[in-house]
Amino acid sequence: MTTVWLPSDVVSIVDKVKRDRKDPTRSDTVRFLLLKALADLSFLPEETKKALGFVKKGSGDLDKNTVGTFVKEVE
């Protein structure tokens, strides 16, 4: 297990994403966001991205419809 510190404003955003995605725990949401970022930055192998549901479209962009609700613009 790893513990990380996040500023309270980031925790608020993570909690909003958690509610929107209907994740059972904050850890699930943080794990999703971290893996999504690593996939976007091409640090994960294609087969791992595929297994996680981060399927590439023809343009090379990730299809956000296949990964569920992602971070919405924060007001």
C-alpha positions in Angstrom: 0.0 0.0 0.0 1.2 3.5 -0.8 -0.1 6.7 0.8 0.0 10.0 -1.1 -0.7 13.6 0.0 -2.9 15.7 -2.2 -4.0 19.4 -1.7 -7.5 19.7 -0.5 -8.7 21.3 -3.7 -7.5 18.3 -5.6 -9.2 15.9 -3.1 -12.4 17.8 -3.8 -12.0 17.2 -7.5 -11.2 13.6 -7.0 -14.3 13.2 -4.8 -16.4 14.8 -7.6 -15.0 12.4 -10.1 -15.7 9.5 -7.6 -19.3 10.5 -7.4 -19.7 11.0 -11.2 -18.1 7.6 -11.9 -19.9 5.9 -9.0 -16.6 4.4 -7.7 -17.0 2.7 -4.4 -13.8 4.3 -2.9 -11.5 7.3 -3.4 -8.7 4.8 -4.0 -10.5 3.3 -7.0 -10.9 6.8 -8.5 -7.2 7.8 -7.9 -6.1 4.4 -9.4 -8.2 5.1 -12.5 -6.9 8.6 -12.9 -3.3 7.5 -12.5 -3.6 4.7 -15.0 -5.5 6.9 -17.4 -2.7 9.5 -17.2 0.0 6.9 -17.7 -2.0 5.5 -20.7 -2.4 9.0 -22.2 1.4 9.6 -21.9 2.1 6.2 -23.6 3.8 4.7 -20.5 1.6 1.6 -20.6 1.9 -1.1 -23.2 -0.9 -1.4 -25.8 -2.1 -4.7 -24.4 -2.4 -3.2 -20.9 -4.3 -0.2 -22.3 -6.6 -2.6 -24.1 -7.1 -4.7 -21.0 -8.0 -1.6 -19.0 -10.5 -0.5 -21.7 -8.4 2.5 -22.9 -9.0 1.7 -26.5 -7.3 3.8 -29.1 -9.2 5.4 -32.0 -7.6 5.8 -35.4 -6.3 9.3 -34.6 -4.3 8.0 -31.7 -6.6 9.7 -29.1 -8.1 7.6 -26.4 -11.8 7.0 -26.8 -13.2 8.6 -23.6 -16.5 6.9 -24.1 -15.0 3.5 -23.4 -13.5 4.5 -20.1 -16.6 6.1 -18.5 -17.0 9.6 -17.1 -13.7 11.5 -16.8 -12.9 14.7 -15.1 -15.4 17.4 -16.1 -14.5 21.0 -16.1 -14.5 22.3 -12.6 -16.3 25.5 -12.0 
